[in-house]
Amino acid sequence: MINRKHQRYNGKELISETFIDYTWDQVKEIREEHLTKCDWRFMSDQTPSQEWIDYRQFLRDLPQQFTEANEACDAWNEYAIPQ
């Protein structure tokens, strides 16, 4: 997941909120890390849930589904990652 929102607080008071811009290369690198971390769920002695199958497909499809890297980040941030 890539959260582009960066918030600064002074104690409990929000003093600024900015959004970080990502490139496709950065998104793809982070995506590959996430795919690698959940590879174990797809080994021959595991039975992945449909939620995990869908999540990995969502990650693989990011570059084809979004024209802007930041849009892909925002969609990923809103995706309910399986437990």
Backbone as CSV, one residue per row, in Angstrom:
resi,resn,N_x,N_y,N_z,CA_x,CA_y,CA_z,C_x,C_y,C_z
1,MET,0.840,-1.159,0.000,0.000,0.000,0.000,0.895,1.235,0.000
2,ILE,0.485,2.236,-0.760,1.239,3.483,-0.835,0.312,4.619,-0.425
3,ASN,0.580,5.205,0.716,-0.209,6.334,1.187,0.530,7.615,0.820
4,ARG,-0.021,8.365,-0.103,0.639,9.591,-0.578,0.454,10.772,0.368
5,LYS,-0.514,10.671,1.277,-0.827,11.799,2.158,0.230,11.935,3.258
6,HIS,0.754,13.125,3.397,1.729,13.428,4.445,1.146,14.542,5.313
7,GLN,0.925,14.225,6.577,0.325,15.199,7.491,1.321,15.579,8.577
8,ARG,1.310,16.868,8.914,2.162,17.375,10.002,1.264,17.921,11.096
9,TYR,1.622,17.587,12.320,0.834,18.001,13.477,1.692,18.812,14.440
10,ASN,1.038,19.714,15.136,1.628,20.427,16.264,0.829,19.946,17.460
11,GLY,1.344,18.920,18.104,0.558,18.262,19.141,-0.575,17.499,18.472
12,LYS,-1.810,17.863,18.807,-2.967,17.213,18.186,-3.536,18.019,17.029
13,GLU,-2.993,19.205,16.790,-3.518,20.092,15.744,-2.817,19.819,14.402
14,LEU,-3.617,19.567,13.376,-3.096,19.382,12.031,-2.653,20.740,11.493
15,ILE,-1.374,20.839,11.107,-0.888,22.135,10.621,-0.647,22.143,9.114
16,SER,-0.450,20.972,8.500,-0.318,20.940,7.040,-0.598,19.537,6.525
17,GLU,-1.034,19.508,5.279,-1.297,18.234,4.618,-0.857,18.367,3.169
18,THR,0.035,17.484,2.756,0.519,17.489,1.379,0.430,16.071,0.820
19,PHE,0.533,15.985,-0.494,0.507,14.690,-1.151,1.815,14.489,-1.895
20,ILE,2.415,13.329,-1.688,3.676,12.986,-2.328,3.376,12.428,-3.715
21,ASP,4.118,12.852,-4.705,3.968,12.329,-6.060,4.911,11.148,-6.254
22,TYR,4.391,10.085,-6.862,5.178,8.895,-7.161,5.282,8.711,-8.662
23,THR,6.366,8.099,-9.090,6.542,7.735,-10.496,6.109,6.275,-10.659
24,TRP,5.895,5.872,-11.913,5.551,4.476,-12.163,6.667,3.549,-11.716
25,ASP,7.909,3.963,-11.885,9.025,3.107,-11.457,8.966,2.853,-9.949
26,GLN,8.650,3.875,-9.178,8.541,3.712,-7.729,7.371,2.799,-7.364
27,VAL,6.235,3.012,-8.013,5.055,2.187,-7.736,5.353,0.728,-8.060
28,LYS,5.964,0.488,-9.196,6.263,-0.888,-9.602,7.259,-1.552,-8.646
29,GLU,8.225,-0.798,-8.166,9.193,-1.355,-7.222,8.508,-1.764,-5.916
30,ILE,7.665,-0.905,-5.375,6.946,-1.209,-4.135,5.971,-2.361,-4.358
31,ARG,5.313,-2.357,-5.513,4.382,-3.440,-5.851,5.113,-4.784,-5.876
32,GLU,6.292,-4.824,-6.491,7.060,-6.072,-6.550,7.423,-6.567,-5.155
33,GLU,7.750,-5.642,-4.257,8.058,-6.020,-2.875,6.840,-6.665,-2.220
34,HIS,5.664,-6.087,-2.427,4.443,-6.631,-1.832,4.096,-7.988,-2.434
35,LEU,4.264,-8.145,-3.723,4.004,-9.438,-4.355,4.962,-10.503,-3.816
36,THR,6.225,-10.147,-3.672,7.218,-11.085,-3.155,6.897,-11.500,-1.720
37,LYS,6.464,-10.542,-0.897,6.155,-10.839,0.508,4.977,-11.801,0.657
38,CYS,4.089,-11.841,-0.311,2.933,-12.744,-0.174,3.040,-13.959,-1.089
39,ASP,4.194,-14.175,-1.719,4.391,-15.356,-2.564,4.150,-16.656,-1.805
40,TRP,4.507,-16.689,-0.526,4.387,-17.918,0.252,2.947,-18.426,0.297
41,ARG,1.981,-17.531,0.162,0.567,-17.938,0.195,0.188,-18.770,-1.034
42,PHE,1.033,-18.767,-2.046,0.728,-19.440,-3.298,1.644,-20.629,-3.560
43,MET,2.327,-21.090,-2.532,3.165,-22.279,-2.678,2.261,-23.511,-2.747
44,SER,2.816,-24.614,-3.210,2.013,-25.808,-3.466,1.313,-26.363,-2.222
45,ASP,1.844,-26.108,-1.027,1.201,-26.634,0.179,0.215,-25.645,0.808
46,GLN,-0.075,-24.554,0.117,-1.009,-23.534,0.605,-2.231,-23.474,-0.311
47,THR,-3.331,-23.025,0.245,-4.534,-22.780,-0.543,-4.927,-21.328,-0.309
48,PRO,-4.564,-20.441,-1.231,-4.868,-19.020,-1.023,-6.374,-18.753,-1.130
49,SER,-6.817,-17.789,-0.369,-8.223,-17.386,-0.437,-8.467,-16.602,-1.725
50,GLN,-9.711,-16.501,-2.097,-10.065,-15.725,-3.285,-9.674,-14.259,-3.103
51,GLU,-9.736,-13.766,-1.869,-9.349,-12.383,-1.598,-7.880,-12.145,-1.939
52,TRP,-7.019,-13.135,-1.596,-5.602,-13.000,-1.920,-5.361,-13.105,-3.424
53,ILE,-6.086,-13.990,-4.071,-5.967,-14.124,-5.524,-6.357,-12.809,-6.195
54,ASP,-7.458,-12.215,-5.740,-7.931,-10.944,-6.306,-6.962,-9.800,-6.025
55,TYR,-6.412,-9.772,-4.813,-5.471,-8.711,-4.443,-4.222,-8.761,-5.313
56,ARG,-3.673,-9.943,-5.503,-2.473,-10.060,-6.340,-2.779,-9.692,-7.788
57,GLN,-3.958,-10.044,-8.261,-4.337,-9.655,-9.624,-4.469,-8.138,-9.719
58,PHE,-5.044,-7.529,-8.693,-5.155,-6.066,-8.641,-3.764,-5.430,-8.744
59,LEU,-2.800,-5.948,-7.989,-1.440,-5.400,-8.029,-0.804,-5.576,-9.404
60,ARG,-0.971,-6.752,-9.990,-0.386,-6.988,-11.306,-1.014,-6.092,-12.374
61,ASP,-2.287,-5.760,-12.202,-3.005,-4.962,-13.199,-2.860,-3.447,-13.020
62,LEU,-2.217,-2.999,-11.974,-2.122,-1.552,-11.717,-1.692,-0.738,-12.930
63,PRO,-0.598,-1.086,-13.611,-0.159,-0.252,-14.738,-1.151,-0.220,-15.904
64,GLN,-1.927,-1.282,-16.063,-2.892,-1.313,-17.157,-4.201,-0.613,-16.799
65,GLN,-4.503,-0.519,-15.520,-5.780,0.037,-15.073,-5.754,1.546,-14.838
66,PHE,-4.572,2.111,-14.672,-4.451,3.534,-14.345,-3.431,4.204,-15.257
67,THR,-3.742,5.418,-15.687,-2.812,6.142,-16.543,-1.764,6.894,-15.735
68,GLU,-2.122,7.310,-14.539,-1.212,8.064,-13.678,-0.775,7.217,-12.486
69,ALA,0.486,7.291,-12.140,1.012,6.540,-11.004,0.323,6.947,-9.707
70,ASN,0.051,8.231,-9.543,-0.593,8.690,-8.318,-2.013,8.143,-8.186
71,GLU,-2.719,7.998,-9.287,-4.055,7.393,-9.255,-3.958,5.942,-8.795
72,ALA,-2.954,5.236,-9.272,-2.750,3.849,-8.862,-2.449,3.767,-7.367
73,CYS,-1.631,4.684,-6.873,-1.320,4.719,-5.438,-2.580,4.927,-4.617
74,ASP,-3.400,5.872,-5.038,-4.623,6.174,-4.297,-5.579,4.989,-4.300
75,ALA,-5.714,4.316,-5.433,-6.586,3.140,-5.513,-6.049,2.017,-4.625
76,TRP,-4.747,1.830,-4.642,-4.121,0.803,-3.814,-4.345,1.110,-2.343
77,ASN,-4.221,2.367,-1.973,-4.407,2.773,-0.583,-5.830,2.481,-0.109
78,GLU,-6.796,2.520,-1.006,-8.199,2.272,-0.651,-8.569,0.790,-0.739
79,TYR,-7.704,-0.050,-1.295,-8.001,-1.464,-1.468,-7.943,-2.162,-0.104
80,ALA,-8.919,-2.988,0.161,-8.952,-3.753,1.419,-7.993,-4.945,1.290
81,ILE,-6.829,-4.829,1.887,-5.831,-5.889,1.797,-6.275,-7.066,2.670
82,PRO,-6.245,-8.274,2.108,-6.694,-9.453,2.867,-5.858,-9.697,4.116
83,GLN,-6.462,-10.364,5.061,-5.774,-10.720,6.325,-5.200,-12.102,6.242
